Amino acid sequence: RSLDGKESAEEQDKVLLAVLDLLAIAQPNVYGIYGEKRVYTPFYLFILGPAGISHKGAIDDLKHLLSPIEHELLKQYYAQLAEYKEQHAEWETKKSQRGKSGESAGVEPEEPQYRSLFVSADSSAAAFKQDLFSYGGRGMIFSTEADTLTQALSQEWGQFTDILRMAFHHESITSSRTKDKQHIVIDEPQLGILVTCTPQQITYLLSPKQNENGSSSRDLFYCTNGSLDWRNPFSSKEPLADRYREIGQAIKQMYDLLVGRAKNRIQILLTEEQQQAFNTNFEPLLPEQ
């Protein structure tokens, strides 16, 4: 609920969808079988609202639901970085000493990669692959301005719509660069997208080119009308971000448990009745669409 206890059905819808999207990226080792393929929880969500009327609402603050996980990943990274620097200094010393005698200093320590649940929308195609790879193929694009993503996708250096299409279906992504001898292999990418925008900002994703290659058909669009009702901005002294961080502690506990199930993953199954209802509902929509 909002802090002043007032929320429309539209606001409830968009917050619920956004929370499901964020929770999906915090659910490793959870999957289902659909069309004889293994599918994971992340999905692509775009929340649209008219310009001049707030359509973001609490969406921006919802990112803090994952703050405890992000802080833990950052803590681990800095611990690994400190260990790397110490080992590298020792390696440099051995290299200097043994270099005079012609002996080998051994293998140079490898610098740890920065890890985050969030992948930058303002990236080159190469950087996007690297960010996704550094966290084992899992990540989320989170942006309250669609321009950040669409402008990157429209640039020659940032054309990674093919990566988005493959990641949606968890298809293998590979990359090799001879310049720095870098090889990237992501077997089952799991990518989520959560973007708020105005209809005009989303025109690139709905362009004939993107419809032709199938990019937009993988996206979920929730269109809002917005509200002109005045809401008392002083109704609460508690920031939403603080509340979401507190809830995020419970999400982190779930996340930690699921991370530990790498060898015993959870498969989500629908009942026979649910499967029948699904097929009955969607079969007539196929020829219509």
N, C-alpha and C positions, 0 to 999 in steps of 0.2 A: 504494500500500500504506500501511497505517497505520504509525506510528512503531515500534510494538512487533512488527510483522510478523504480527499476528493480525487476521484479518477473516473474518467469515462470508460466505456467498454473499449473504445479505440485505444486509449492509453494502456489499458490492461492487456489488450492483444499484443501491442508492439513490445511491451516490456516482457511479456511471457515468451514471445518468439525470440527476443534478444537473449534472454536468460538461457533458453534451451540451446541456442547457438553457442553461447559461451561455455555452458556446461559440457557440450559435446566435445570440445577440444580438451577438456579436463577428464576425459574418460578413455584412457588408453586400455587396450586389451579387451574392449567390448565390441562385439560385432554381430551381424545377422547374415542370413543367406537370402539373397534376392536375385531372381533370374539366374540361379546356379552360380552366382558369384558372391564372394565375401564382401560385405559392405560395412563401413564404420560410421560412427555417429556424426561427424562434422557435416555441415551443409552451408550453402551460400545464401545469405539473406541481405536484401536491400530494402530499407524502410524509407519510403518517399513521402514528402509533405510539401505543401505550398510554400513558396518564398514569402518571408515576412511574418510567418506564423511558426512558432516553435514546434518542430516535429521531433526534435532530439529528446526533449524531456529528460528522463533519467538515464538515457542510453549511454551517454558519455561516462557517467559515474559508475555504470554497471561493470566497467572494465576492472574496477577494484575488487570484484568477486574473485578475481584470479591473482590479486596482489600477493597473498601469502605464498602461492606457488612460485610467482615470479621472484619474490624476495629470497626464497630458498634456493632457486636456481642461480641467482646472482651471488649468494653466499658461497655456494659450491664452486662457482667459477673463480671467485677471488682466492679461495683456498687453493685451488688447482694452479692458479696463476702464480701465487707466491711460491708454491713447491717447484713449479717449472723454473722460475727465475733463480732459485737456489741451486737446482740441479744444473741449469745452464751455466751458471757462474763457475761451478765445479768443473764442468766439461771444458769451458774456455781455459781454465787454469791448467788442466791436464793436457789440453791441446797445445798450449804454449810451452809447457815443460817437455812433453814427449816429442814435440815437433823438432826439437834440437837433436834428439837421438834417433828420429825417424820412426818412432813407435806410434801406433794409432791411439787416438784418444777415445775410441769407441763411437757408438752411435749418438748423434746429437739429439738431445731431448726435444720432444715435439710440443710446441706451444698449444695450450688448451684452446678450444673454440668457444666463443661466447654463445650461450644458449638462452633462448627466450621462447615463450609460448607465442609471441607476436612477431609476425613477419612484416617488414616495412612495405607499405604500398608504393612508396616512392623509390623504386629500385630498378636497376637494370635487370635484364633477364638472367645474366650470370650471377649477380648478387642475390637475386631472389632464390635461385637454385641453391646457392651456398647457404643462405639463411635457413632454408627448409631442411637441407641436409644436416646442418650442425645440430639440429634437435631431433635427429632420427627420423626425419620425414613428416613430423607433426608440427603444425603451426596455424596461426590465424591472422588474417588481414583484418584489422580493426581501424575504422576511420569514420569520423563524423562529417567528413567532407569528401564526397565522391570524386571531386576534381583531382585529389591526390592520386587516386587510382587510375582514373580515366586519362589523365594527362600523361602518366607514365606509360600506359598501354598504347597511347597514340604515337609515342616517340619510337624512332627506329631502335634505340638502345633498350627500350623497355617493352618490347612486344613479347609478352609471355602469356598471351591468351591460350596458346597451345598447352602450356604447363598447367593452367587453370583447368582446362578441359580434361587433361590426363589425370590430374590430381583428384578431380571430382569422382572419377571412376576407379581411383586407386591404381592406375596403370603405372608401370615402371617408368621412371625418369632417369635418364643418363646424360652425362656431359663429360667431355674431355677437352682440356686446353693444353696444347703442347708448350706454350710459353712458360708456364710455371709447373708443368707436369702434374696437373691437377685432374683427378678422375673422381666423378661423383656418380653414385648409383643409389637411387631411392626406390626400393622394391615396391612398397605399398604406401605411397604418400597419403597423408590424411590432413586435408586442409579445410579450414573454415573461413568464411567471409562474413563480416558484419559491417555494413556501411549505411549511414544515413545521408539523405540527399534530397534535392528538389528534382522535379521531373526534368527540368532542363539540363541538370548536371548528369543525368543518366543517359542522355541521348546517344553517346558513343557506344554504350553497351547494347543499345537497342537499334543501332544502325543496320542497314541492309547487309553490310559486310559481316558484322558479328552474328546476325541472324542466319546468314548463309553458312558460317562455319559452326553454328550450333552453340556458341558461347552463351547467349542469353537464355536458351532453353534449359540450362542447368541452374539458373538463378531463381530464387523465390523473391517476388516483389510484393511488399505489403504497402498499399497506398492509403494514406491518411488524409483527412480533410483539415485537421488542425482545429484548434478552438480559440475563440476570441474572448472567452470568459476570463474575467479578472480573478486572480488567485492571490491571496494574502501572502506576500513573500516573507513575513515575519512570524508565521504561524508556528515555527519550530526553531529551536536553537541548535538542533542536531543536523549536521551535514549528512546527506545521503551517502557520500563516499565512506564515512566512518562506519555507518551501518553495514554497508556492503563488504567492507574489510572484515568486519566481525563475522558475517555469514560466510565469508571466504575461508575462515579457519575450518569450518565444517567441510567445505568443498575440498580443501587440501587434505583432510583426513581420508576422504573418499578417494582422492587422486593417489595418495600414497599407497593405499590398499590395492588399487588397480594396477599401479606400476609393478607391484610385487607379484602380479599374476601373469607374468610374461609366458610362463610355461603351462599355465592353467587358465586360459582366457575364458571370458564369459560370452556365451552365445545367447542372443535374445530370440525367442521363438514366439510366434503368434499362435493362438489357439485355432482349432479348426473353424470355429464360428467366426473368429476375426478374419481369417484368410478368406472365408466365403463372403463376408461383408465387404472386404476390400475389393475382391474381384467383381462382385455385383455392382459396386459403386463406380468403379473406374472403367469397366469394359465398355459401356455405352459412350464414355467420354472420348474414347480413341478416335472413332470416325468423325466426331464433332470437331475435335481439335485438329 
